Amino acid sequence: MKTRIVSSLRSRYSLPELLSVLELPRATYYDHLKRDKKPNKYAKVKTFIKKLYYKKHETYGNRRIHDEAVKRGFPYVEETIRRLMSDMGLKVSIYSKHTAQYHSYKGKVGVVAPNILKQQFTAKKPLTVMHTDVTQVRLYNGDWGYISAITDEASREVLVAMVSSSPNKALIQGSLDEFKNHLKVGLKPILHSDQGWQYQMPAYRTRLKQLQIRQSISRKGNCHDNAPIESFFNLMKQECLNRYPIDDIDTLRQLVNNYVQWFNNERISRNKNGLTPVEYRNQALVA
């Protein structure tokens, strides 16, 4: 900063006078001038970082930025990327809201299937273990919107994300109808949920049997038993839904569809070796 001040005032004052007033050693002044004339060796990677940061909607921290930079041929360690992002003032934007949590538990209103998973989230092959749940979002008009989703445990891919103004049977059955398009012949996958009333109903259990899906249900009041999809809902709200005033159910539906498309095809995961959910699924099914 002092070097720039001296340079800007040299036409009006003598150099010794300026250096004396600013208490800037002559050697330091010339050293800074020399550095300023050198090309910035980080210019290209900084441009890459800035473009990627905003392309990913301010959700990528230095670790995932580093992973992407390595893919693009920038030979820098993670600490360098972290420092450059800090110098540019680029930080992950997290949007949190305290909203009422949706609880679909109404006691034992049907049949509660056994908890097959028991928090053992170790699936490696896609389309073998899935998780489902419903979450709610407050709309700007005062109403509630409900999102029913089904996610793949192995790849983290969002297979179904349906939006409705009511968490009714039609929403759950519609989710299963959409999920049918992802099933593979010969597989008898597990679909895990909480003890919500929708998942205890005879019609739901009958539909699972028709699709040759094994049902698994969490213990009462234990959200950790269905942690994978809880994690997805949390990410979607922080990275997308909490950023905007959502006017109505159609706006919510559009936001959810756009986010799921981005999440599945563009958002990389560090615990999946820097792959997107779709990339992981494609590689795993070929192997």
N, C-alpha and C positions, 0 to 999 in steps of 0.2 A: 504494500500500500504506500509506504513512504517513498519507494523508488518511483512509483507512478506520479506522486505529487511533485517530486523534484523534476522529473522529466517534463511535466506540464508547465512548470514555472521557470524553466531555464531561460526562456526568451526575455524574461523580465528581471530576473535576479541572477547574481553570480552563483556558480556552483558551490564555492566554499561557504558562502553565506547561507545557502539553502541547507547544506549538509550540517552546518553548525546549529541552525535553528531546530532542525528535525532530529539532531543528535544521531545522525546516520553516518557511520564510518565510510570513507571514500571507497575502500576495498569492497565493502558489502554492496555499495551502490553499483559498482561496475560488475560485480559478480551477478547481481540480480538482472542487470541489463543483458549480460551474456546468456543467462538462462532463458530470459524472455524471447531471445532471438532464435533459440533452438526449437525445432519442431516438437510438438507434444507427442511422445511415443504412445500415449494412451488415447489419442484423438479418435481413432477408428473404433476401439472397443467401447469408449464412452458414448459414441454415437449409437453403437449397437445396443448398449445397455439401456439408453434412454428410449429408443424406439420400442424395444421389447417390453420394457416396464409399462409403458402406456398401452401397448398392444394387448398385454395381459391384464388390463384393467386395474393396474396398481396392486395386484395380488401376489406378485412374485418377489420373494426376498432374495438376499444375496446368494443363497445356496442353489435355488433353482435357476437364477440368472447365470450363475457360474456353470451349471450343467449345460445350459443352452449355449453359452459362449464357447465351451470346449467343443461342442458339436460343430460349431461354425469355424473352428480352427484358431481360436484365440488362446495362446499358451500361457494363461495366467492362473495362479493359484486362487483358492477361494477367498483368502484374506485380501488379496489385491482387489478383487471384485467388490468385496464388502467396503473397502476404503474408498474406492471410486464412487460407489453409490452414496456413501456418506458425504463425500465432497460435493456431490451434485444434489444433495438433499432429497434423495429418493428413498422413501420408506414405505413398507407395506401398509396399505390403508385398510383398517378393520372397522367395519360398521356394525356396532352392537346396539340392540334395543331390548329393553325389558318388556316382553310381551307374555300374555297369559299362555301357558303351555296347554296343549290339547290333550285331554285324557279320555280315551274311549272305553276305559274299564268300567263296567257296570256290574261287577260280580260275576258269578258263574251263571250264565244265561244259556249255555249250550255245553258242548264237549271241549275240554281243555286237553289238547294233545300233549304228549311228553316233550320235555326239553332235550332234544337230540344233541344239540351243539354244546350246551353247558359251557359257554364262553370260550370254546376251542375254535378260534377263527383261523384255521390253518389251511383252508382250501387253496390249492395251487392250480387246479384245472378249471377253466371258466365253465359256466353253466351247470355246475354241480351243486353249489350251495348259494342260495339267494336270501336276501332279507327284504322284508316289506313293512311299511308303517304308514301312518297318516300324520301330517302336521298341519297347523293352521297359521294363517297370516292375516293380520288386520288390514282391511282396505281403507282407503282414504274416505270413502263414503260412510264408514262406520260398520259396514258388514264384515263378515269373515269369509276368507277363501280357504279351501282345503286342498292339500296336495297328497295324493296317494302315489307312492313310489315303490319300485322293486329294483334292488341293486344286486350286482354280482359280487360275491365275496372275494373271489380270486383276482379279478381284474379291476374291480371298483366301478365297472361300467354301469351307468344308469340305463336299465332295460325298459322301464316304464316310469312315466311321470305324468299323471293325469290330474287335472284341476277341476274342481267343482265348487258350487256354492253350498253343498251339503255333504257331510261325511257318511252318506247312506250306502245301502247295499248296492245300488247301481254303480257307484264309484268303485267299489271293491271288485264287483263282477267285471266291470269294464277294464280294470287293471289286469285281471286274469286273462281276459280275452286278448288284450294287447300282448301280454306275456307269452301267450301260446305261440306267437310268431317267432319267438326266440328258441323254442324247445328243439332239441336234437333227438332224432330217432335212437332208441336204445338207452338213453339216459333216464334215470329216475331221480331227478334232483330233489334237494331239500329246500323248502321255502319256510323261513323262520319269521315269526312275528311276535308281538306282545300278546297279552290276554284281552285285547280289545274285543268288544262284543261282536264286531263284524266277523272276526276270525273264529268265533265259536259257533256260528250259525250253520245249520245243516246244509243249506244251499252252497255255502263256501266250501265246506268239507267235501261235499259231493263233487263239486267242480274240480277240486284238487285230485280226487280219485280218478275222474275222467281223464285228466291230463297226466296221470301217473306221476304225481308229485307227492312226496312225503312231507307231511306237516310237522313242524316243530314250533313250540311256543315257549316264550320266556316264563320265568317265575314271576309271581305277582309282585308288581311294584319295583322290579329290578331292571332299570334302563340299560345297565351294563350288559345284560344278556343279548341285547340287540344293538350293540354299540356301533357296528359298521354303518347302518343306515342313519342312526342318530348323528354320527359324524358327518355324513353327507348333508343332512338337513342343516346342520350348523354351518357348514361351509357355504352352502347355497345362500343362506340368509346373510352371512357376513360379507360374502364376495359379490352378492347381487341384490337380493330382495330388500335388504335394509338400506340400500343406497338411494332408493327412489320412493316418492309418494305414489302408491299404487292406487289408481282411481277406481278401478272396477275389476270384475272377474276376468274380463277379456284381456286387460292389461297384464294381470297376473299370469294368465295362461301364456301370453306371448313372452314375458320375461322368463318364465320357467322353461319353455321350449328352447329359447335362445341359449340359456345358461347350460342346459343339458347337452345341447349340441356342442358347445364350447368345451364343457367339462369332459365329454367323451373323446373328442377328437383333437383338442389342442392343449389341454391342461396336463402337464407332465407330473408324475409322482416320483419322488425320490426313492421311496421304498419299492418301486417297480423299475428300478434301474433307469430312471429318467424317461420312461415310456408313458404315453397316454393310455387310458383304459382300452381303447380300440386296438392300439398297437400291441399291447400286452396280450389281448385276447387272440389276435391273429397269429402272433408268434407261438403262443401256448397251444393252440389247436393244431398247428402244423407239426409241432415237435412230437 
